[in-house]
Amino acid sequence: MASHASALKAHRQSLKNREHNRQFRSRLRNALRSIRTAIDGDDLSGAKAALKQTISLIDRMASKGIIHRNAASRYKSRLAGRIAAKG
């Protein structure tokens, strides 16, 4: 275990950040799952509404560095493509 005050603080911060990032990733997974379910269930209006909120979440996560910007673009592109293919 760390013994310097600065190392102890860094450890506390890392635990806090890890939990924060974990919650963001969980929210993203749930949002992606709900959109995919709506698309598969032919609920295009619901999927389009959820897509707007999910894209906002994805962009926020990419800007904070929780996910890579290329991964964010990939998520958005695939979701938009699936909705376009159905509609």
Order of alpha helices (4+ residues) and beta strands (2+ residues): alpha-alpha-alpha
